[in-house]
Amino acid sequence: MSDRPRRSAGMRGTPRNDAPEHRPISTVPPKPRAEPKKPERVSTSRFAKPKVLMGEVTAPRGLEIGKQRDAFRAFMIARHLRPSEWARAAGVPPGEVLGFLTGKIRTIAPQTLEKLARAAGCAPEDFFH
């Protein structure tokens, strides 16, 4: 074997030369590329876009529902009521009370509120004050 350094497959020139292996490809700085514009989608549907429809829907405001839910929960805590036990005592499905507390149901039916109020010994208006 010789005492010469070995060459790898990608090496050019002599291995003992300290000069860089590759010279710059170009001396011109690269031009910034403009991002391609996304083409506007033209809808062929005869139906209105969901954005337009959602502006026409009337539903209780989220903040009002959240305040009602918090007041209902505060009422339960103040009276040491557990949702499942309270619902069973009132004769309503526990899922309805739990669904309202977790946010899966937006409101509780007035008949259900009446039954819950009777079981708690108060008026339905007391839940949300």
VENHU-V472510 format. One record per residue. N is the residue number from 1. SS is DSSP state (H for helix, E for strand, - for the rest). PSI is psi in whole degrees, -180 to 180 (NA if undefined). Layout:
n=N ss=SS psi=PSI
n=N ss=SS psi=PSI
This chain:
n=1 ss=- psi=148
n=2 ss=- psi=165
n=3 ss=- psi=12
n=4 ss=- psi=144
n=5 ss=- psi=148
n=6 ss=- psi=152
n=7 ss=- psi=140
n=8 ss=- psi=169
n=9 ss=- psi=-31
n=10 ss=- psi=1
n=11 ss=- psi=139
n=12 ss=- psi=149
n=13 ss=- psi=-171
n=14 ss=- psi=141
n=15 ss=- psi=-20
n=16 ss=- psi=-11
n=17 ss=- psi=129
n=18 ss=- psi=-6
n=19 ss=- psi=152
n=20 ss=- psi=148
n=21 ss=- psi=-39
n=22 ss=- psi=137
n=23 ss=- psi=158
n=24 ss=- psi=142
n=25 ss=- psi=-41
n=26 ss=- psi=150
n=27 ss=- psi=-6
n=28 ss=- psi=129
n=29 ss=- psi=148
n=30 ss=- psi=144
n=31 ss=- psi=139
n=32 ss=- psi=135
n=33 ss=- psi=134
n=34 ss=- psi=136
n=35 ss=- psi=135
n=36 ss=- psi=139
n=37 ss=- psi=139
n=38 ss=- psi=132
n=39 ss=- psi=141
n=40 ss=- psi=132
n=41 ss=- psi=129
n=42 ss=- psi=120
n=43 ss=- psi=136
n=44 ss=- psi=4
n=45 ss=- psi=147
n=46 ss=- psi=-3
n=47 ss=- psi=152
n=48 ss=- psi=153
n=49 ss=- psi=150
n=50 ss=H psi=-34
n=51 ss=H psi=-44
n=52 ss=H psi=-43
n=53 ss=H psi=-37
n=54 ss=H psi=-26
n=55 ss=- psi=-18
n=56 ss=- psi=-8
n=57 ss=- psi=134
n=58 ss=- psi=120
n=59 ss=- psi=160
n=60 ss=- psi=144
n=61 ss=- psi=145
n=62 ss=H psi=-37
n=63 ss=H psi=-40
n=64 ss=H psi=-43
n=65 ss=H psi=-42
n=66 ss=H psi=-40
n=67 ss=H psi=-42
n=68 ss=H psi=-43
n=69 ss=H psi=-44
n=70 ss=H psi=-41
n=71 ss=H psi=-40
n=72 ss=H psi=-44
n=73 ss=H psi=-41
n=74 ss=H psi=-39
n=75 ss=H psi=-46
n=76 ss=H psi=-42
n=77 ss=H psi=-43
n=78 ss=H psi=-34
n=79 ss=- psi=5
n=80 ss=- psi=45
n=81 ss=- psi=136
n=82 ss=- psi=134
n=83 ss=H psi=-45
n=84 ss=H psi=-46
n=85 ss=H psi=-42
n=86 ss=H psi=-43
n=87 ss=H psi=-42
n=88 ss=H psi=-41
n=89 ss=H psi=-32
n=90 ss=H psi=-13
n=91 ss=- psi=30
n=92 ss=- psi=157
n=93 ss=- psi=130
n=94 ss=H psi=-29
n=95 ss=H psi=-28
n=96 ss=H psi=-43
n=97 ss=H psi=-45
n=98 ss=H psi=-38
n=99 ss=H psi=-39
n=100 ss=H psi=-42
n=101 ss=H psi=-34
n=102 ss=H psi=-11
n=103 ss=- psi=4
n=104 ss=- psi=-26
n=105 ss=- psi=133
n=106 ss=- psi=-37
n=107 ss=- psi=163
n=108 ss=- psi=139
n=109 ss=- psi=144
n=110 ss=H psi=-36
n=111 ss=H psi=-40
n=112 ss=H psi=-41
n=113 ss=H psi=-39
n=114 ss=H psi=-47
n=115 ss=H psi=-41
n=116 ss=H psi=-38
n=117 ss=H psi=-41
n=118 ss=H psi=-42
n=119 ss=H psi=-31
n=120 ss=H psi=-12
n=121 ss=- psi=42
n=122 ss=- psi=-175
n=123 ss=- psi=151
n=124 ss=H psi=-28
n=125 ss=H psi=-24
n=126 ss=H psi=-22
n=127 ss=H psi=-36
n=128 ss=H psi=21
n=129 ss=- psi=NA
